[in-house]
Amino acid sequence: LYPSKSTLRTFGFSLSGGVDLDGNGYNDLVVGAFDSDSVIVLRARPVINIQTKHLESDLNVDIDGDSSCTRGAQTW
């Protein structure tokens, strides 16, 4: 059901979230309209999907074998 704009009064009177109502893995938000005996469910979904890949397995840096890196070097 979709309430018409003219009958939706006190929208935002109550908020409830932190529950995945549609089972998609994201918490949805329910907004109540007390005077209209209505609630609106705002379903959450991913907006951006980031995938990463780690290519280097050896993360050791040999500072003794590299002339550009000294033991007394500092980072800021």
Phi, psi and omega in degrees: 000141178238110179292146178285156182298329183286337182260357183271102182243152182055039177298131181092007180299324177219147179234143175218131180213187178087012180230136177272098185281329184258003174073022181265003178092003180236138181289131181265168181236132176249128180245127182266149173236090190303309183291345181256001184051046183224156169228151176242129178259119176260106184278131180272149177209160179292139178259328180221142179238118181249127176243134179241158179217130180262117185266327185267126179263334180260105183261011178280133178249123180273099182282342179284331183267001182243118183288344181274357182233121180251160180296332181271007182294145179236150174246149182242000000 
